[in-house]
Structure formats: structure tokens, C-alpha cells
């Protein structure tokens, strides 16, 4: 008998942006098809996404370390606030405990949310954690260098110990030498038995998308045009400044390019607005079809967007959120891997962005490197690997 059939599984993704809930989505669907009863607990964009896709979901409180400019602010973090942050984190845990007591899950699957791990541990519920950043990287400047060094050590100890309360930690990343999150996966030896690299979590594999002609016809792509997919997701405070920068630039791109820009707004009604070579839409439910149809991807330097672009063998240009250290690390890594280029948000102009687009579209080295990495099919098995780990824990 399949241990998944009839199991109650509680999914608790971080709700900032769409990357966390997006990678739990195919795992939840697979388990639901096997007869599991599922429930999501999340917030902000994650909550909107769950509602949009018809998942049973309850809204939970959140903590935020970002300012209006998307900058990570040490003063807003639990690690540096000390006692003032404890009541908010305690509230998170208490809410999760009440939700879990009501749902009575057989297993909790957290994506980068420590409150649900603490709650599950308190209730003695088996827990699987999915994350790509074992240790948050604290931004450093001449003004906060000492504070950053202290916080860095505190976070590695406190946050690492919190993550390690999980029964299993699954990293949706490639094995070395292609690991994307190298800089944020400094995992102490005492925790490494908990950890497994499972590969990219792909809702759909490239070969399962047979025909992209419909997409190209829908957006009016000509045979001699290069299609750029500007996939803008992430928290609203990260997205909106970039949208305001990119829109007028894309409107002035030469006719040899067609730009399809998704604004990452799943709550909005669908529309397609054209501004010269640019097409704007609030949300793309079939984004993997657009990913396969495209020649170049432009996005923030989020982990999941980069992973998916690599699996679909698409060269990319990433624009890390200012002061977002994980995204800066990801941006450096894609350059090291040879699969794309990066640019600071402050350096974006029509000339600089167009020059990068020409570079990645005309130089074959990016596609050659993507083909090399993509030839390892084991890199794409994140969904089945995660489901198997959940099944193994259910059997215990």
C-alpha cells in the first residue's frame, strides 16, 4: 500500500516571492495525485499563488528583513534585534502550532520557514526542510562591517541549528562542480548527515513541451526576431523598482527583438499590453512554455529562476536586488559557470542592457556550457527525489 494515500501533509513555504511556493507546487501535486490530503500555510505572494492555483491554504504571519528599496536591513533581522524580535517569531510559532493541531499532519514540509520547523518539533511531527541557503549571508559595508561579522557568526550558529531540527534537509541544487548556491551552503560537518542535494525541482521537463509555435504566434514573433523573456518575480518591493527601470528601456529596443515581460502579479486579471517591441502581462501561468520558446532570459538573480533557465538551456542576464547578498552570490556563480551575465541595477541603461543581450545571444560559449550542464539528466530529478524522501519519512 502506498504510504502517501490518505497521508496528511502540511506545506509551509516562505511567502516572499514565488520561488519557495513554486518549487513546492509540483511536489504537492504529485503527492495529491497519490491520495494525500494537503494544506498550505504561507503569506504575501505565496498566499496569493496558492489561492490562484486552487490549493487549500491558510494565511500566516511573517517577518521581513527588507526595506522599501529591497535592501536587507540588519536592524530588522531577528538575529540583531535580539529580545524585541522574539515576540514576533514566537507568534509565528504559536500560529503554526495551532494550525498543525487543527490539521493533524503526518508530516510537515517547510521551505525556508523556521517557525514551522519549531512548531513541528514541539508537536513531535516529522519534518522535511527544503532550502537553498543554509546560512543567510549578511550584507557588509564600511558602516556595519563589525556588526555584519558578528551577525554572520550568530546566524550560522543559530539559524544552522534551527534548520538542523528537521529530520531531513533537501537542497534543490546541482551536485558539484555545478552547484549554484556554493556561497550560502557552508554546512557544518555535524549537520551534513541531515542534508541531501536533490537536483532542480522542475514542474515540467523541457522535452515534455513539444511545440512552442502557439506561444510565438500569440505574441506575434517574427522568424528573424530574438525572443527575450523578462521573468520578474520576487517580493513586491524587489519587483516594482526593476519594472520601472526596464519598461522604458525595453520600449526602445531595436525591432530585431521581442520582449515578453511578466510582472509576477498572480492576483491581477490577465491582459497583454504592447509598447513597441515590449509585451506586458501581469502573470504567466504557463511560464515554462515561454521559457522554452525564448532565446534569452532576463530576471532577478533568484535561485529557482536561474535553475530553471539552466535546465531549459537558456542563457540569462540577471539583475540582483540591491544589497541582496544571496542574489549577488548567485549572479557571481552564473558568471563562473559560464551560463550568463550579470549587471548591477544602478548600471542599467538602454546601451548597457542591449550590449549584454548582444553578448549572450551572439556568443556560442553560453549555449555550449548550458548543453554540458544539461546533459546530466540526474540534475532534473528534484521532484521525484523530494517525494521519495517524504515517503521514506512517512514509512518510519
FENRA-V198775 format. One record per residue. N is the residue number from 1. SS is DSSP state (h for helix, s for strand, l for the rest). PSI is psi in whole degrees, -180 to 180 (999 if undefined). OMEGA is omega in whole degrees, 0 to 359 (999 if undefined). Layout:
N/SS/PSI/OMEGA
N/SS/PSI/OMEGA
This chain:
1/l/136/180
2/l/120/181
3/l/-16/179
4/l/-33/183
5/l/116/181
6/l/-7/179
7/l/147/178
8/s/118/188
9/s/126/186
10/s/115/180
11/s/130/184
12/s/80/180
13/s/151/166
14/l/136/185
15/l/-1/178
16/l/116/183
17/l/-170/185
18/l/-5/185
19/h/-42/184
20/h/-52/180
21/h/-29/179
22/h/-35/180
23/h/-18/172
24/h/-23/183
25/h/-56/182
26/h/-29/177
27/h/-45/179
28/h/-41/179
29/h/-43/180
30/h/-45/181
31/h/-36/178
32/h/-40/178
33/h/-28/180
34/l/-1/176
35/l/9/179
36/l/150/170
37/s/125/187
38/s/155/175
39/s/134/176
40/s/142/170
41/s/116/182
42/s/-167/188
43/l/173/176
44/h/-131/184
45/h/-32/178
46/h/-41/178
47/h/-46/179
48/h/-40/180
49/h/-46/181
50/h/-43/178
51/h/-45/182
52/h/-36/183
53/l/8/173
54/l/19/177
55/l/143/170
56/l/127/188
57/s/145/173
58/s/143/183
59/s/136/180
60/l/158/178
61/l/166/182
62/l/161/170
63/l/150/183
64/l/136/178
65/l/11/186
66/s/146/174
67/l/-178/183
68/l/-23/179
69/l/5/182
70/l/4/181
71/l/138/175
72/s/123/184
73/l/116/181
74/h/-32/183
75/h/-18/181
76/h/-4/186
77/l/151/178
78/h/-37/185
79/h/-34/184
80/h/-18/177
81/h/-27/181
82/l/-128/186
83/h/-40/181
84/h/-26/181
85/h/-20/186
86/h/-44/180
87/h/-38/181
88/h/-42/178
89/h/-39/177
90/h/-38/177
91/h/-43/177
92/h/-49/182
93/h/-45/181
94/h/-40/177
95/h/-44/179
96/h/-40/177
97/h/-44/181
98/h/-40/178
99/h/-44/182
100/h/-39/178
101/h/-37/181
102/h/-41/183
103/h/-29/181
104/l/60/182
105/l/152/172
106/l/-24/180
107/s/148/176
108/s/131/176
109/s/110/181
110/s/140/170
111/s/98/174
112/l/29/176
113/l/112/184
114/h/-30/182
115/h/-39/180
116/h/-30/176
117/h/-45/178
118/h/-43/181
119/h/-45/180
120/h/-39/178
121/h/-42/179
122/h/-36/182
123/l/3/179
124/l/45/177
125/l/131/178
126/s/143/187
127/s/136/170
128/s/133/179
129/s/131/173
130/s/125/177
131/l/159/178
132/l/1/181
133/l/93/182
134/l/-39/178
135/l/120/172
136/l/136/179
137/l/118/184
138/l/129/178
139/l/141/182
140/l/142/174
141/l/174/180
142/l/-21/182
143/l/-27/185
144/l/25/187
145/h/-47/181
146/h/-46/178
147/h/-39/180
148/h/-43/180
149/h/-43/179
150/h/-48/181
151/h/-37/180
152/h/-46/179
153/h/-41/179
154/h/-44/182
155/h/-41/180
156/h/-40/181
157/h/-53/186
158/h/-52/182
159/h/-44/178
160/h/-42/177
161/h/-36/177
162/h/-46/178
163/h/-39/185
164/l/-7/173
165/l/-18/178
166/l/151/176
167/l/-37/178
168/s/144/175
169/s/120/182
170/s/125/181
171/s/113/181
172/l/72/185
173/l/168/179
174/l/152/173
175/l/162/176
176/l/147/11
177/l/16/185
178/l/8/183
179/l/129/182
180/l/-43/189
181/l/40/185
182/h/-43/188
183/h/-23/183
184/h/13/179
185/l/43/174
186/l/90/186
187/l/119/178
188/l/148/184
189/h/-33/184
190/h/-16/180
191/h/-9/193
192/h/-22/176
193/h/-21/179
194/h/-16/199
195/s/142/175
196/s/130/171
197/s/126/187
198/l/-1/182
199/l/178/184
200/l/139/176
201/l/100/182
202/l/121/175
203/l/-31/179
204/l/139/182
205/l/154/184
206/h/-40/183
207/h/-13/178
208/h/-8/175
209/l/102/191
210/l/-33/189
211/l/122/178
212/l/8/181
213/h/-35/181
214/h/-42/179
215/h/-46/183
216/h/-37/177
217/h/-41/182
218/h/-38/182
219/l/3/176
220/l/35/181
221/l/128/177
222/l/158/184
223/l/-31/184
224/l/11/180
225/l/146/173
226/s/127/182
227/s/122/177
228/s/125/176
229/s/108/176
230/s/96/186
231/s/93/185
232/l/110/177
233/l/-171/183
234/l/177/179
235/l/151/183
236/h/-39/181
237/h/-19/175
238/h/-37/186
239/h/-50/191
240/h/-43/177
241/h/-38/181
242/h/-38/177
243/h/-44/180
244/h/-31/178
245/h/-46/189
246/h/-36/186
247/h/-54/181
248/h/-26/178
249/h/-48/180
250/h/-33/179
251/l/-24/183
252/l/5/180
253/l/151/178
254/l/160/184
255/l/-15/180
256/l/-6/179
257/s/146/168
258/s/128/182
259/s/124/176
260/s/114/186
261/s/119/175
262/s/131/186
263/l/-1/177
264/l/40/182
265/l/81/186
266/l/-19/180
267/l/-22/186
268/l/153/175
269/l/149/183
270/l/139/171
271/l/161/174
272/l/112/178
273/s/130/181
274/s/136/176
275/s/82/185
276/l/-124/180
277/l/-6/184
278/s/134/171
279/s/126/179
280/s/139/172
281/s/147/183
282/l/-27/191
283/l/141/179
284/l/100/181
285/l/-28/180
286/l/50/188
287/h/-24/180
288/h/-26/172
289/h/-42/176
290/h/-36/178
291/h/-45/181
292/h/-36/182
293/h/-22/189
294/l/160/176
295/l/-33/183
296/s/144/176
297/s/133/172
298/s/129/185
299/s/175/164
300/l/171/183
301/l/43/178
302/l/147/185
303/h/-50/186
304/h/-40/179
305/h/-43/179
306/h/-45/180
307/h/-45/181
308/h/-40/179
309/h/-40/178
310/h/-45/181
311/h/-33/178
312/l/6/175
313/l/49/179
314/l/122/174
315/s/150/188
316/s/155/172
317/s/120/183
318/s/147/180
319/l/93/183
320/l/144/174
321/l/134/181
322/l/131/178
323/l/9/178
324/l/97/192
325/h/-34/178
326/h/-41/180
327/h/-36/175
328/h/-40/178
329/h/-42/177
330/h/-41/180
331/h/-44/177
332/h/-38/185
333/h/-39/180
334/h/-30/175
335/h/-42/178
336/h/-40/180
337/h/-18/179
338/l/26/183
339/l/2/180
340/s/-173/181
341/s/167/181
342/s/154/178
343/l/140/175
344/l/144/179
345/h/-38/182
346/h/-18/183
347/h/1/184
348/l/129/172
349/l/172/177
350/h/-45/184
351/h/-46/184
352/h/-40/182
353/h/-41/179
354/h/-37/178
355/h/-42/178
356/h/-41/178
357/h/-44/178
358/h/-38/181
359/h/-51/185
360/h/-23/181
361/h/-26/186
362/h/-12/181
363/l/119/185
364/l/-12/184
365/h/-31/181
366/h/-46/180
367/h/-36/178
368/h/-43/180
369/h/-41/178
370/h/-38/178
371/h/-38/178
372/h/-49/181
373/h/-41/183
374/h/-14/181
375/l/-16/179
376/l/92/187
377/h/-22/179
378/h/-21/180
379/h/-15/187
380/h/6/191
381/l/27/185
382/h/-39/181
383/h/-52/182
384/h/-37/178
385/h/-41/179
386/h/-43/180
387/h/-42/179
388/h/-38/177
389/h/-39/177
390/h/-43/179
391/h/-45/180
392/h/-38/180
393/h/-34/177
394/h/-30/182
395/h/-19/184
396/l/999/999
